[in-house]
């Protein structure tokens, strides 16, 4: 059977990886938002893929979490964790 799942958009990859990185670091949306100089609502909308986030804000979020921005935009970064979670 052919795999018909569409690849994630760049926005969806960032949203997914941001949420996973935040949870792995045991940081709330509110704490992340405060550290990054944003509102909690904005961070929530980014994590749900509802916002087209600027590269500057992407960098601020990565810095606040202490992770490299490249990790937050890498579609393969947390793929193994998702496979384990879905089993």
N, CA, C and O atoms as a Maestro MAE file, in Angstrom:
{
 s_m_m2io_version
 :::
 2.0.0
}

f_m_ct {
 s_m_title
 :::
 protein
 m_atom[348] {
  # First column is atom index #
  i_m_mmod_type
  r_m_x_coord
  r_m_y_coord
  r_m_z_coord
  i_m_residue_number
  s_m_chain_name
  s_m_pdb_residue_name
  s_m_pdb_atom_name
  i_m_atomic_number
  :::
  1 25 0.838 -1.185 0.000 1 A "UNK " " N  " 7
  2 3 0.000 0.000 0.000 1 A "UNK " " CA " 6
  3 2 0.882 1.246 0.000 1 A "UNK " " C  " 6
  4 15 1.901 1.288 0.689 1 A "UNK " " O  " 8
  5 25 0.506 2.223 -0.742 2 A "UNK " " N  " 7
  6 3 1.277 3.446 -0.896 2 A "UNK " " CA " 6
  7 2 1.043 4.394 0.279 2 A "UNK " " C  " 6
  8 15 -0.080 4.541 0.760 2 A "UNK " " O  " 8
  9 25 2.134 5.042 0.735 3 A "UNK " " N  " 7
  10 3 2.036 6.016 1.818 3 A "UNK " " CA " 6
  11 2 1.468 7.310 1.244 3 A "UNK " " C  " 6
  12 15 2.095 7.938 0.391 3 A "UNK " " O  " 8
  13 25 0.291 7.710 1.704 4 A "UNK " " N  " 7
  14 3 -0.380 8.893 1.156 4 A "UNK " " CA " 6
  15 2 -0.355 10.082 2.106 4 A "UNK " " C  " 6
  16 15 -1.032 11.079 1.854 4 A "UNK " " O  " 8
  17 25 0.410 10.002 3.192 5 A "UNK " " N  " 7
  18 3 0.457 11.130 4.111 5 A "UNK " " CA " 6
  19 2 1.284 12.248 3.490 5 A "UNK " " C  " 6
  20 15 2.352 12.013 2.925 5 A "UNK " " O  " 8
  21 25 0.779 13.444 3.604 6 A "UNK " " N  " 7
  22 3 1.464 14.611 3.062 6 A "UNK " " CA " 6
  23 2 2.553 15.047 4.042 6 A "UNK " " C  " 6
  24 15 2.383 14.936 5.256 6 A "UNK " " O  " 8
  25 25 3.667 15.541 3.511 7 A "UNK " " N  " 7
  26 3 4.701 16.067 4.415 7 A "UNK " " CA " 6
  27 2 4.164 17.312 5.130 7 A "UNK " " C  " 6
  28 15 3.335 18.051 4.598 7 A "UNK " " O  " 8
  29 25 4.658 17.516 6.334 8 A "UNK " " N  " 7
  30 3 4.229 18.689 7.101 8 A "UNK " " CA " 6
  31 2 4.744 19.964 6.458 8 A "UNK " " C  " 6
  32 15 5.820 19.980 5.861 8 A "UNK " " O  " 8
  33 25 3.973 21.025 6.584 9 A "UNK " " N  " 7
  34 3 4.447 22.338 6.138 9 A "UNK " " CA " 6
  35 2 5.517 22.817 7.106 9 A "UNK " " C  " 6
  36 15 5.631 22.296 8.215 9 A "UNK " " O  " 8
  37 25 6.295 23.800 6.695 10 A "UNK " " N  " 7
  38 3 7.326 24.362 7.564 10 A "UNK " " CA " 6
  39 2 6.700 24.898 8.854 10 A "UNK " " C  " 6
  40 15 7.269 24.750 9.936 10 A "UNK " " O  " 8
  41 25 5.540 25.512 8.733 11 A "UNK " " N  " 7
  42 3 4.852 26.039 9.913 11 A "UNK " " CA " 6
  43 2 4.465 24.915 10.862 11 A "UNK " " C  " 6
  44 15 4.620 25.039 12.077 11 A "UNK " " O  " 8
  45 25 3.963 23.822 10.309 12 A "UNK " " N  " 7
  46 3 3.552 22.687 11.140 12 A "UNK " " CA " 6
  47 2 4.743 22.006 11.803 12 A "UNK " " C  " 6
  48 15 4.649 21.563 12.948 12 A "UNK " " O  " 8
  49 25 5.865 21.920 11.086 13 A "UNK " " N  " 7
  50 3 7.073 21.336 11.671 13 A "UNK " " CA " 6
  51 2 7.537 22.180 12.848 13 A "UNK " " C  " 6
  52 15 7.833 21.649 13.919 13 A "UNK " " O  " 8
  53 25 7.603 23.500 12.652 14 A "UNK " " N  " 7
  54 3 8.032 24.376 13.741 14 A "UNK " " CA " 6
  55 2 7.082 24.266 14.923 14 A "UNK " " C  " 6
  56 15 7.524 24.188 16.069 14 A "UNK " " O  " 8
  57 25 5.795 24.259 14.657 15 A "UNK " " N  " 7
  58 3 4.793 24.174 15.731 15 A "UNK " " CA " 6
  59 2 4.967 22.887 16.529 15 A "UNK " " C  " 6
  60 15 5.000 22.913 17.759 15 A "UNK " " O  " 8
  61 25 5.079 21.770 15.833 16 A "UNK " " N  " 7
  62 3 5.238 20.466 16.493 16 A "UNK " " CA " 6
  63 2 6.530 20.408 17.305 16 A "UNK " " C  " 6
  64 15 6.524 19.991 18.463 16 A "UNK " " O  " 8
  65 25 7.641 20.831 16.689 17 A "UNK " " N  " 7
  66 3 8.930 20.752 17.370 17 A "UNK " " CA " 6
  67 2 9.017 21.705 18.557 17 A "UNK " " C  " 6
  68 15 9.627 21.379 19.574 17 A "UNK " " O  " 8
  69 25 8.410 22.876 18.429 18 A "UNK " " N  " 7
  70 3 8.388 23.821 19.544 18 A "UNK " " CA " 6
  71 2 7.646 23.219 20.733 18 A "UNK " " C  " 6
  72 15 8.126 23.279 21.865 18 A "UNK " " O  " 8
  73 25 6.500 22.651 20.478 19 A "UNK " " N  " 7
  74 3 5.704 22.061 21.550 19 A "UNK " " CA " 6
  75 2 6.446 20.902 22.218 19 A "UNK " " C  " 6
  76 15 6.460 20.792 23.444 19 A "UNK " " O  " 8
  77 25 7.059 20.042 21.408 20 A "UNK " " N  " 7
  78 3 7.800 18.903 21.963 20 A "UNK " " CA " 6
  79 2 8.992 19.390 22.776 20 A "UNK " " C  " 6
  80 15 9.217 18.914 23.889 20 A "UNK " " O  " 8
  81 25 9.759 20.336 22.235 21 A "UNK " " N  " 7
  82 3 10.924 20.860 22.960 21 A "UNK " " CA " 6
  83 2 10.500 21.521 24.264 21 A "UNK " " C  " 6
  84 15 11.166 21.367 25.287 21 A "UNK " " O  " 8
  85 25 9.401 22.251 24.230 22 A "UNK " " N  " 7
  86 3 8.914 22.901 25.456 22 A "UNK " " CA " 6
  87 2 8.532 21.865 26.499 22 A "UNK " " C  " 6
  88 15 8.872 22.009 27.673 22 A "UNK " " O  " 8
  89 25 7.832 20.831 26.080 23 A "UNK " " N  " 7
  90 3 7.410 19.795 27.028 23 A "UNK " " CA " 6
  91 2 8.596 18.994 27.555 23 A "UNK " " C  " 6
  92 15 8.628 18.641 28.734 23 A "UNK " " O  " 8
  93 25 9.574 18.704 26.691 24 A "UNK " " N  " 7
  94 3 10.764 17.979 27.143 24 A "UNK " " CA " 6
  95 2 11.545 18.775 28.186 24 A "UNK " " C  " 6
  96 15 12.178 18.203 29.073 24 A "UNK " " O  " 8
  97 25 11.491 20.091 28.067 25 A "UNK " " N  " 7
  98 3 12.161 20.967 29.029 25 A "UNK " " CA " 6
  99 2 11.273 21.306 30.224 25 A "UNK " " C  " 6
  100 15 11.669 22.074 31.100 25 A "UNK " " O  " 8
  101 25 10.068 20.729 30.255 26 A "UNK " " N  " 7
  102 3 9.121 20.945 31.352 26 A "UNK " " CA " 6
  103 2 8.869 22.431 31.605 26 A "UNK " " C  " 6
  104 15 8.947 22.918 32.733 26 A "UNK " " O  " 8
  105 25 8.563 23.131 30.509 27 A "UNK " " N  " 7
  106 3 8.308 24.570 30.562 27 A "UNK " " CA " 6
  107 2 6.861 24.804 30.134 27 A "UNK " " C  " 6
  108 15 6.412 24.236 29.138 27 A "UNK " " O  " 8
  109 25 6.139 25.622 30.867 28 A "UNK " " N  " 7
  110 3 4.765 25.954 30.487 28 A "UNK " " CA " 6
  111 2 4.779 26.966 29.347 28 A "UNK " " C  " 6
  112 15 5.784 27.634 29.102 28 A "UNK " " O  " 8
  113 25 3.655 27.067 28.659 29 A "UNK " " N  " 7
  114 3 3.528 28.084 27.614 29 A "UNK " " CA " 6
  115 2 3.714 29.472 28.208 29 A "UNK " " C  " 6
  116 15 4.336 30.341 27.597 29 A "UNK " " O  " 8
  117 25 3.179 29.669 29.382 30 A "UNK " " N  " 7
  118 3 3.282 30.984 30.023 30 A "UNK " " CA " 6
  119 2 4.731 31.337 30.343 30 A "UNK " " C  " 6
  120 15 5.163 32.463 30.100 30 A "UNK " " O  " 8
  121 25 5.489 30.372 30.891 31 A "UNK " " N  " 7
  122 3 6.896 30.621 31.224 31 A "UNK " " CA " 6
  123 2 7.715 30.868 29.959 31 A "UNK " " C  " 6
  124 15 8.575 31.748 29.933 31 A "UNK " " O  " 8
  125 25 7.445 30.086 28.908 32 A "UNK " " N  " 7
  126 3 8.153 30.274 27.643 32 A "UNK " " CA " 6
  127 2 7.854 31.650 27.073 32 A "UNK " " C  " 6
  128 15 8.759 32.361 26.637 32 A "UNK " " O  " 8
  129 25 6.588 32.019 27.078 33 A "UNK " " N  " 7
  130 3 6.196 33.319 26.545 33 A "UNK " " CA " 6
  131 2 6.874 34.454 27.307 33 A "UNK " " C  " 6
  132 15 7.365 35.403 26.695 33 A "UNK " " O  " 8
  133 25 6.905 34.366 28.608 34 A "UNK " " N  " 7
  134 3 7.540 35.396 29.431 34 A "UNK " " CA " 6
  135 2 9.020 35.502 29.101 34 A "UNK " " C  " 6
  136 15 9.545 36.601 28.928 34 A "UNK " " O  " 8
  137 25 9.687 34.367 29.014 35 A "UNK " " N  " 7
  138 3 11.120 34.348 28.725 35 A "UNK " " CA " 6
  139 2 11.423 34.894 27.334 35 A "UNK " " C  " 6
  140 15 12.449 35.544 27.128 35 A "UNK " " O  " 8
  141 25 10.531 34.631 26.381 36 A "UNK " " N  " 7
  142 3 10.746 35.060 24.999 36 A "UNK " " CA " 6
  143 2 10.189 36.454 24.720 36 A "UNK " " C  " 6
  144 15 10.393 36.990 23.631 36 A "UNK " " O  " 8
  145 25 9.492 37.047 25.685 37 A "UNK " " N  " 7
  146 3 8.933 38.384 25.499 37 A "UNK " " CA " 6
  147 2 7.690 38.403 24.627 37 A "UNK " " C  " 6
  148 15 7.478 39.326 23.841 37 A "UNK " " O  " 8
  149 25 6.870 37.364 24.779 38 A "UNK " " N  " 7
  150 3 5.646 37.238 23.988 38 A "UNK " " CA " 6
  151 2 4.476 36.939 24.919 38 A "UNK " " C  " 6
  152 15 4.663 36.704 26.113 38 A "UNK " " O  " 8
  153 25 3.274 36.951 24.361 39 A "UNK " " N  " 7
  154 3 2.113 36.581 25.167 39 A "UNK " " CA " 6
  155 2 1.911 35.065 25.113 39 A "UNK " " C  " 6
  156 15 2.315 34.417 24.147 39 A "UNK " " O  " 8
  157 25 1.291 34.510 26.140 40 A "UNK " " N  " 7
  158 3 1.009 33.084 26.184 40 A "UNK " " CA " 6
  159 2 0.063 32.696 25.043 40 A "UNK " " C  " 6
  160 15 0.195 31.625 24.452 40 A "UNK " " O  " 8
  161 25 -0.879 33.569 24.747 41 A "UNK " " N  " 7
  162 3 -1.816 33.310 23.663 41 A "UNK " " CA " 6
  163 2 -1.082 33.171 22.330 41 A "UNK " " C  " 6
  164 15 -1.398 32.287 21.534 41 A "UNK " " O  " 8
  165 25 -0.116 34.030 22.093 42 A "UNK " " N  " 7
  166 3 0.669 33.983 20.853 42 A "UNK " " CA " 6
  167 2 1.444 32.664 20.765 42 A "UNK " " C  " 6
  168 15 1.463 32.027 19.712 42 A "UNK " " O  " 8
  169 25 2.081 32.255 21.864 43 A "UNK " " N  " 7
  170 3 2.820 30.988 21.875 43 A "UNK " " CA " 6
  171 2 1.866 29.827 21.609 43 A "UNK " " C  " 6
  172 15 2.196 28.916 20.850 43 A "UNK " " O  " 8
  173 25 0.692 29.852 22.223 44 A "UNK " " N  " 7
  174 3 -0.299 28.813 22.005 44 A "UNK " " CA " 6
  175 2 -0.716 28.749 20.532 44 A "UNK " " C  " 6
  176 15 -0.833 27.663 19.965 44 A "UNK " " O  " 8
  177 25 -0.938 29.894 19.926 45 A "UNK " " N  " 7
  178 3 -1.329 29.940 18.517 45 A "UNK " " CA " 6
  179 2 -0.209 29.430 17.608 45 A "UNK " " C  " 6
  180 15 -0.475 28.782 16.596 45 A "UNK " " O  " 8
  181 25 1.038 29.722 17.969 46 A "UNK " " N  " 7
  182 3 2.176 29.205 17.203 46 A "UNK " " CA " 6
  183 2 2.206 27.688 17.291 46 A "UNK " " C  " 6
  184 15 2.367 27.010 16.275 46 A "UNK " " O  " 8
  185 25 2.053 27.149 18.495 47 A "UNK " " N  " 7
  186 3 2.092 25.702 18.690 47 A "UNK " " CA " 6
  187 2 0.945 24.986 17.978 47 A "UNK " " C  " 6
  188 15 1.081 23.818 17.613 47 A "UNK " " O  " 8
  189 25 -0.156 25.653 17.782 48 A "UNK " " N  " 7
  190 3 -1.281 25.055 17.056 48 A "UNK " " CA " 6
  191 2 -1.168 25.273 15.547 48 A "UNK " " C  " 6
  192 15 -2.022 24.818 14.787 48 A "UNK " " O  " 8
  193 25 -0.114 25.969 15.115 49 A "UNK " " N  " 7
  194 3 0.088 26.215 13.690 49 A "UNK " " CA " 6
  195 2 -0.822 27.274 13.121 49 A "UNK " " C  " 6
  196 15 -1.033 27.327 11.909 49 A "UNK " " O  " 8
  197 25 -1.367 28.121 13.981 50 A "UNK " " N  " 7
  198 3 -2.308 29.156 13.545 50 A "UNK " " CA " 6
  199 2 -1.632 30.478 13.208 50 A "UNK " " C  " 6
  200 15 -2.250 31.359 12.611 50 A "UNK " " O  " 8
  201 25 -0.353 30.620 13.592 51 A "UNK " " N  " 7
  202 3 0.355 31.884 13.364 51 A "UNK " " CA " 6
  203 2 1.514 31.691 12.422 51 A "UNK " " C  " 6
  204 15 2.205 30.673 12.464 51 A "UNK " " O  " 8
  205 25 1.723 32.670 11.574 52 A "UNK " " N  " 7
  206 3 2.876 32.705 10.689 52 A "UNK " " CA " 6
  207 2 3.958 33.479 11.436 52 A "UNK " " C  " 6
  208 15 4.029 34.704 11.338 52 A "UNK " " O  " 8
  209 25 4.785 32.776 12.168 53 A "UNK " " N  " 7
  210 3 5.746 33.389 13.083 53 A "UNK " " CA " 6
  211 2 6.977 33.906 12.324 53 A "UNK " " C  " 6
  212 15 7.457 33.262 11.391 53 A "UNK " " O  " 8
  213 25 7.474 35.067 12.735 54 A "UNK " " N  " 7
  214 3 8.655 35.654 12.084 54 A "UNK " " CA " 6
  215 2 9.917 34.904 12.519 54 A "UNK " " C  " 6
  216 15 9.939 34.242 13.557 54 A "UNK " " O  " 8
  217 25 10.954 35.022 11.708 55 A "UNK " " N  " 7
  218 3 12.223 34.382 12.035 55 A "UNK " " CA " 6
  219 2 12.799 34.949 13.336 55 A "UNK " " C  " 6
  220 15 13.449 34.224 14.089 55 A "UNK " " O  " 8
  221 25 12.570 36.221 13.602 56 A "UNK " " N  " 7
  222 3 13.046 36.823 14.849 56 A "UNK " " CA " 6
  223 2 12.364 36.172 16.050 56 A "UNK " " C  " 6
  224 15 13.023 35.861 17.042 56 A "UNK " " O  " 8
  225 25 11.058 35.966 15.971 57 A "UNK " " N  " 7
  226 3 10.337 35.324 17.067 57 A "UNK " " CA " 6
  227 2 10.695 33.844 17.183 57 A "UNK " " C  " 6
  228 15 10.727 33.298 18.285 57 A "UNK " " O  " 8
  229 25 10.963 33.197 16.054 58 A "UNK " " N  " 7
  230 3 11.423 31.810 16.100 58 A "UNK " " CA " 6
  231 2 12.736 31.730 16.868 58 A "UNK " " C  " 6
  232 15 12.927 30.836 17.693 58 A "UNK " " O  " 8
  233 25 13.630 32.656 16.597 59 A "UNK " " N  " 7
  234 3 14.913 32.696 17.295 59 A "UNK " " CA " 6
  235 2 14.745 32.976 18.774 59 A "UNK " " C  " 6
  236 15 15.433 32.375 19.599 59 A "UNK " " O  " 8
  237 25 13.842 33.880 19.121 60 A "UNK " " N  " 7
  238 3 13.600 34.199 20.526 60 A "UNK " " CA " 6
  239 2 13.052 32.988 21.277 60 A "UNK " " C  " 6
  240 15 13.432 32.743 22.422 60 A "UNK " " O  " 8
  241 25 12.174 32.240 20.646 61 A "UNK " " N  " 7
  242 3 11.615 31.038 21.276 61 A "UNK " " CA " 6
  243 2 12.690 29.969 21.444 61 A "UNK " " C  " 6
  244 15 12.769 29.327 22.492 61 A "UNK " " O  " 8
  245 25 13.514 29.775 20.423 62 A "UNK " " N  " 7
  246 3 14.607 28.802 20.512 62 A "UNK " " CA " 6
  247 2 15.567 29.191 21.640 62 A "UNK " " C  " 6
  248 15 15.963 28.343 22.440 62 A "UNK " " O  " 8
  249 25 15.935 30.461 21.700 63 A "UNK " " N  " 7
  250 3 16.837 30.933 22.756 63 A "UNK " " CA " 6
  251 2 16.224 30.726 24.133 63 A "UNK " " C  " 6
  252 15 16.910 30.304 25.064 63 A "UNK " " O  " 8
  253 25 14.941 31.021 24.265 64 A "UNK " " N  " 7
  254 3 14.268 30.876 25.559 64 A "UNK " " CA " 6
  255 2 14.251 29.418 26.024 64 A "UNK " " C  " 6
  256 15 14.280 29.142 27.223 64 A "UNK " " O  " 8
  257 25 14.203 28.494 25.073 65 A "UNK " " N  " 7
  258 3 14.215 27.066 25.414 65 A "UNK " " CA " 6
  259 2 15.628 26.503 25.506 65 A "UNK " " C  " 6
  260 15 15.828 25.392 25.997 65 A "UNK " " O  " 8
  261 25 16.610 27.273 25.031 66 A "UNK " " N  " 7
  262 3 17.985 26.797 25.047 66 A "UNK " " CA " 6
  263 2 18.256 25.724 24.005 66 A "UNK " " C  " 6
  264 15 19.090 24.844 24.216 66 A "UNK " " O  " 8
  265 25 17.552 25.796 22.879 67 A "UNK " " N  " 7
  266 3 17.766 24.846 21.787 67 A "UNK " " CA " 6
  267 2 18.153 25.618 20.527 67 A "UNK " " C  " 6
  268 15 17.865 26.808 20.397 67 A "UNK " " O  " 8
  269 25 18.800 24.930 19.619 68 A "UNK " " N  " 7
  270 3 19.170 25.552 18.351 68 A "UNK " " CA " 6
  271 2 17.933 25.731 17.483 68 A "UNK " " C  " 6
  272 15 17.084 24.843 17.414 68 A "UNK " " O  " 8
  273 25 17.834 26.866 16.829 69 A "UNK " " N  " 7
  274 3 16.704 27.121 15.936 69 A "UNK " " CA " 6
  275 2 16.621 26.039 14.864 69 A "UNK " " C  " 6
  276 15 15.525 25.634 14.478 69 A "UNK " " O  " 8
  277 25 17.763 25.572 14.384 70 A "UNK " " N  " 7
  278 3 17.741 24.536 13.338 70 A "UNK " " CA " 6
  279 2 17.006 23.284 13.797 70 A "UNK " " C  " 6
  280 15 16.404 22.586 12.981 70 A "UNK " " O  " 8
  281 25 17.048 22.988 15.113 71 A "UNK " " N  " 7
  282 3 16.331 21.822 15.632 71 A "UNK " " CA " 6
  283 2 14.819 22.018 15.576 71 A "UNK " " C  " 6
  284 15 14.069 21.058 15.400 71 A "UNK " " O  " 8
  285 25 14.383 23.241 15.723 72 A "UNK " " N  " 7
  286 3 12.947 23.510 15.718 72 A "UNK " " CA " 6
  287 2 12.354 23.503 14.310 72 A "UNK " " C  " 6
  288 15 11.136 23.410 14.155 72 A "UNK " " O  " 8
  289 25 13.198 23.599 13.287 73 A "UNK " " N  " 7
  290 3 12.693 23.580 11.917 73 A "UNK " " CA " 6
  291 2 13.054 22.280 11.183 73 A "UNK " " C  " 6
  292 15 12.761 22.132 9.997 73 A "UNK " " O  " 8
  293 25 13.685 21.351 11.889 74 A "UNK " " N  " 7
  294 3 14.094 20.075 11.292 74 A "UNK " " CA " 6
  295 2 12.945 19.078 11.373 74 A "UNK " " C  " 6
  296 15 12.547 18.689 12.471 74 A "UNK " " O  " 8
  297 25 12.402 18.655 10.224 75 A "UNK " " N  " 7
  298 3 11.262 17.728 10.252 75 A "UNK " " CA " 6
  299 2 11.595 16.376 10.876 75 A "UNK " " C  " 6
  300 15 10.697 15.681 11.351 75 A "UNK " " O  " 8
  301 25 12.865 15.994 10.882 76 A "UNK " " N  " 7
  302 3 13.276 14.699 11.414 76 A "UNK " " CA " 6
  303 2 13.665 14.755 12.890 76 A "UNK " " C  " 6
  304 15 13.897 13.713 13.502 76 A "UNK " " O  " 8
  305 25 13.739 15.937 13.464 77 A "UNK " " N  " 7
  306 3 14.290 16.106 14.809 77 A "UNK " " CA " 6
  307 2 13.597 15.251 15.860 77 A "UNK " " C  " 6
  308 15 14.273 14.564 16.626 77 A "UNK " " O  " 8
  309 25 12.298 15.272 15.918 78 A "UNK " " N  " 7
  310 3 11.571 14.557 16.962 78 A "UNK " " CA " 6
  311 2 10.730 13.418 16.390 78 A "UNK " " C  " 6
  312 15 9.811 12.938 17.054 78 A "UNK " " O  " 8
  313 25 11.032 12.982 15.176 79 A "UNK " " N  " 7
  314 3 10.259 11.934 14.525 79 A "UNK " " CA " 6
  315 2 10.208 10.648 15.321 79 A "UNK " " C  " 6
  316 15 9.153 10.020 15.409 79 A "UNK " " O  " 8
  317 25 11.331 10.241 15.907 80 A "UNK " " N  " 7
  318 3 11.379 9.013 16.697 80 A "UNK " " CA " 6
  319 2 10.495 9.075 17.919 80 A "UNK " " C  " 6
  320 15 9.879 8.076 18.293 80 A "UNK " " O  " 8
  321 25 10.424 10.229 18.544 81 A "UNK " " N  " 7
  322 3 9.562 10.383 19.728 81 A "UNK " " CA " 6
  323 2 8.101 10.236 19.364 81 A "UNK " " C  " 6
  324 15 7.325 9.652 20.121 81 A "UNK " " O  " 8
  325 25 7.719 10.758 18.213 82 A "UNK " " N  " 7
  326 3 6.318 10.662 17.791 82 A "UNK " " CA " 6
  327 2 5.945 9.236 17.462 82 A "UNK " " C  " 6
  328 15 4.837 8.797 17.771 82 A "UNK " " O  " 8
  329 25 6.866 8.494 16.830 83 A "UNK " " N  " 7
  330 3 6.584 7.088 16.507 83 A "UNK " " CA " 6
  331 2 6.365 6.275 17.783 83 A "UNK " " C  " 6
  332 15 5.457 5.447 17.853 83 A "UNK " " O  " 8
  333 25 7.205 6.518 18.789 84 A "UNK " " N  " 7
  334 3 7.062 5.800 20.058 84 A "UNK " " CA " 6
  335 2 5.752 6.170 20.753 84 A "UNK " " C  " 6
  336 15 5.094 5.314 21.345 84 A "UNK " " O  " 8
  337 25 5.383 7.429 20.680 85 A "UNK " " N  " 7
  338 3 4.166 7.897 21.342 85 A "UNK " " CA " 6
  339 2 2.916 7.330 20.687 85 A "UNK " " C  " 6
  340 15 1.899 7.140 21.353 85 A "UNK " " O  " 8
  341 25 2.984 7.060 19.392 86 A "UNK " " N  " 7
  342 3 1.826 6.572 18.659 86 A "UNK " " CA " 6
  343 2 1.659 5.065 18.733 86 A "UNK " " C  " 6
  344 15 0.668 4.537 18.228 86 A "UNK " " O  " 8
  345 25 2.598 4.355 19.349 87 A "UNK " " N  " 7
  346 3 2.496 2.881 19.458 87 A "UNK " " CA " 6
  347 2 1.680 2.469 20.635 87 A "UNK " " C  " 6
  348 15 1.496 1.275 20.871 87 A "UNK " " O  " 8
  :::
 }
 m_bond[347] {
  # First column is bond index #
  i_m_from
  i_m_to
  i_m_order
  :::
  1 1 2 1
  2 2 3 1
  3 3 4 2
  4 3 5 1
  5 5 6 1
  6 6 7 1
  7 7 8 2
  8 7 9 1
  9 9 10 1
  10 10 11 1
  11 11 12 2
  12 11 13 1
  13 13 14 1
  14 14 15 1
  15 15 16 2
  16 15 17 1
  17 17 18 1
  18 18 19 1
  19 19 20 2
  20 19 21 1
  21 21 22 1
  22 22 23 1
  23 23 24 2
  24 23 25 1
  25 25 26 1
  26 26 27 1
  27 27 28 2
  28 27 29 1
  29 29 30 1
  30 30 31 1
  31 31 32 2
  32 31 33 1
  33 33 34 1
  34 34 35 1
  35 35 36 2
  36 35 37 1
  37 37 38 1
  38 38 39 1
  39 39 40 2
  40 39 41 1
  41 41 42 1
  42 42 43 1
  43 43 44 2
  44 43 45 1
  45 45 46 1
  46 46 47 1
  47 47 48 2
  48 47 49 1
  49 49 50 1
  50 50 51 1
  51 51 52 2
  52 51 53 1
  53 53 54 1
  54 54 55 1
  55 55 56 2
  56 55 57 1
  57 57 58 1
  58 58 59 1
  59 59 60 2
  60 59 61 1
  61 61 62 1
  62 62 63 1
  63 63 64 2
  64 63 65 1
  65 65 66 1
  66 66 67 1
  67 67 68 2
  68 67 69 1
  69 69 70 1
  70 70 71 1
  71 71 72 2
  72 71 73 1
  73 73 74 1
  74 74 75 1
  75 75 76 2
  76 75 77 1
  77 77 78 1
  78 78 79 1
  79 79 80 2
  80 79 81 1
  81 81 82 1
  82 82 83 1
  83 83 84 2
  84 83 85 1
  85 85 86 1
  86 86 87 1
  87 87 88 2
  88 87 89 1
  89 89 90 1
  90 90 91 1
  91 91 92 2
  92 91 93 1
  93 93 94 1
  94 94 95 1
  95 95 96 2
  96 95 97 1
  97 97 98 1
  98 98 99 1
  99 99 100 2
  100 99 101 1
  101 101 102 1
  102 102 103 1
  103 103 104 2
  104 103 105 1
  105 105 106 1
  106 106 107 1
  107 107 108 2
  108 107 109 1
  109 109 110 1
  110 110 111 1
  111 111 112 2
  112 111 113 1
  113 113 114 1
  114 114 115 1
  115 115 116 2
  116 115 117 1
  117 117 118 1
  118 118 119 1
  119 119 120 2
  120 119 121 1
  121 121 122 1
  122 122 123 1
  123 123 124 2
  124 123 125 1
  125 125 126 1
  126 126 127 1
  127 127 128 2
  128 127 129 1
  129 129 130 1
  130 130 131 1
  131 131 132 2
  132 131 133 1
  133 133 134 1
  134 134 135 1
  135 135 136 2
  136 135 137 1
  137 137 138 1
  138 138 139 1
  139 139 140 2
  140 139 141 1
  141 141 142 1
  142 142 143 1
  143 143 144 2
  144 143 145 1
  145 145 146 1
  146 146 147 1
  147 147 148 2
  148 147 149 1
  149 149 150 1
  150 150 151 1
  151 151 152 2
  152 151 153 1
  153 153 154 1
  154 154 155 1
  155 155 156 2
  156 155 157 1
  157 157 158 1
  158 158 159 1
  159 159 160 2
  160 159 161 1
  161 161 162 1
  162 162 163 1
  163 163 164 2
  164 163 165 1
  165 165 166 1
  166 166 167 1
  167 167 168 2
  168 167 169 1
  169 169 170 1
  170 170 171 1
  171 171 172 2
  172 171 173 1
  173 173 174 1
  174 174 175 1
  175 175 176 2
  176 175 177 1
  177 177 178 1
  178 178 179 1
  179 179 180 2
  180 179 181 1
  181 181 182 1
  182 182 183 1
  183 183 184 2
  184 183 185 1
  185 185 186 1
  186 186 187 1
  187 187 188 2
  188 187 189 1
  189 189 190 1
  190 190 191 1
  191 191 192 2
  192 191 193 1
  193 193 194 1
  194 194 195 1
  195 195 196 2
  196 195 197 1
  197 197 198 1
  198 198 199 1
  199 199 200 2
  200 199 201 1
  201 201 202 1
  202 202 203 1
  203 203 204 2
  204 203 205 1
  205 205 206 1
  206 206 207 1
  207 207 208 2
  208 207 209 1
  209 209 210 1
  210 210 211 1
  211 211 212 2
  212 211 213 1
  213 213 214 1
  214 214 215 1
  215 215 216 2
  216 215 217 1
  217 217 218 1
  218 218 219 1
  219 219 220 2
  220 219 221 1
  221 221 222 1
  222 222 223 1
  223 223 224 2
  224 223 225 1
  225 225 226 1
  226 226 227 1
  227 227 228 2
  228 227 229 1
  229 229 230 1
  230 230 231 1
  231 231 232 2
  232 231 233 1
  233 233 234 1
  234 234 235 1
  235 235 236 2
  236 235 237 1
  237 237 238 1
  238 238 239 1
  239 239 240 2
  240 239 241 1
  241 241 242 1
  242 242 243 1
  243 243 244 2
  244 243 245 1
  245 245 246 1
  246 246 247 1
  247 247 248 2
  248 247 249 1
  249 249 250 1
  250 250 251 1
  251 251 252 2
  252 251 253 1
  253 253 254 1
  254 254 255 1
  255 255 256 2
  256 255 257 1
  257 257 258 1
  258 258 259 1
  259 259 260 2
  260 259 261 1
  261 261 262 1
  262 262 263 1
  263 263 264 2
  264 263 265 1
  265 265 266 1
  266 266 267 1
  267 267 268 2
  268 267 269 1
  269 269 270 1
  270 270 271 1
  271 271 272 2
  272 271 273 1
  273 273 274 1
  274 274 275 1
  275 275 276 2
  276 275 277 1
  277 277 278 1
  278 278 279 1
  279 279 280 2
  280 279 281 1
  281 281 282 1
  282 282 283 1
  283 283 284 2
  284 283 285 1
  285 285 286 1
  286 286 287 1
  287 287 288 2
  288 287 289 1
  289 289 290 1
  290 290 291 1
  291 291 292 2
  292 291 293 1
  293 293 294 1
  294 294 295 1
  295 295 296 2
  296 295 297 1
  297 297 298 1
  298 298 299 1
  299 299 300 2
  300 299 301 1
  301 301 302 1
  302 302 303 1
  303 303 304 2
  304 303 305 1
  305 305 306 1
  306 306 307 1
  307 307 308 2
  308 307 309 1
  309 309 310 1
  310 310 311 1
  311 311 312 2
  312 311 313 1
  313 313 314 1
  314 314 315 1
  315 315 316 2
  316 315 317 1
  317 317 318 1
  318 318 319 1
  319 319 320 2
  320 319 321 1
  321 321 322 1
  322 322 323 1
  323 323 324 2
  324 323 325 1
  325 325 326 1
  326 326 327 1
  327 327 328 2
  328 327 329 1
  329 329 330 1
  330 330 331 1
  331 331 332 2
  332 331 333 1
  333 333 334 1
  334 334 335 1
  335 335 336 2
  336 335 337 1
  337 337 338 1
  338 338 339 1
  339 339 340 2
  340 339 341 1
  341 341 342 1
  342 342 343 1
  343 343 344 2
  344 343 345 1
  345 345 346 1
  346 346 347 1
  347 347 348 2
  :::
 }
}
